Amino acid sequence: MAQNAEGATSGQIARDLGANYQTVFRHLQDLELLGMVASNAGEQRQGQRVVYRLDREAKDRALADYDAYLEGK
């Protein structure tokens, strides 16, 4: 997903990682709720090809917060 600015489907990500589709899908849903990834899906997801993409600004903020935590700031 991070390698492709256009994003990727959960199935493609699962194949790339060699992981279980359901596990990847569940993690993507959680990351979407946290604002770390965005998708092209609205409320209706059934029958759609949902593309997920990394929110790079959210990732950068999370990494900065983690770095500050590690530094004791």
N, C-alpha and C positions, 0 to 999 in steps of 0.2 A: 504494500500500500504506500509506504513512504517512498519507494523507488519510482512509483508511477504517479505523477501529479494528477492524472485523470482519476485515480482511485482504482479500486478493484472490488470484485464481488467477494462475498464471504467464501464461496466455493473455490474461487481462484486462490485466495489467501490460504485456505486450508490445504489445497494441493501444493502450493509453494512451500508451506511449512511441514508438509507431511503429517498434518494433524487431522483430527476428527472434525468434520464439518459442524456438527452441533456445538462442539466446544468453542470453536472459532466464532460461530454465530452468536453464542451467548456472551462471549467476551466483547464482541463488537457492539452488541446492544448496551452492555454496561458502559463501555467507553463512550458511546454516543450520549448516554444519559449524563455522563460526567463532562461532556463537551470536548472530549479529546479527539473524536472523529465526527465527521458529518456524513450524512447519506442523502441520496436523491429521493428517498421514499417519504411519502407523506404518512397520513394515518393508516392508509390501506397498503399493506405489504404483501398480501397474498397474490401469487401469480406474477409478481414483479421481479425484474432483475434489479436488485438493489446494489448500487455502487457506493462503497465507503471510501472516504479519503481522510487523511490525517489533517487535523487542524494544527498547522505548524506553530502558530502564535500560542495556542494553548499548551503545546508541548514545550515551547521555550519558557513560558511562565512556570510550568511545573518543574522543569529542570532548574530554573533560577531559585525557586522556593526550596527545592531539595538541596541545592548547593548551600544556600543560606543556613538551612537546618544543620547540615554537616559541619559548617564553619562555626556553629553556635551563635548565629546572629538572630 
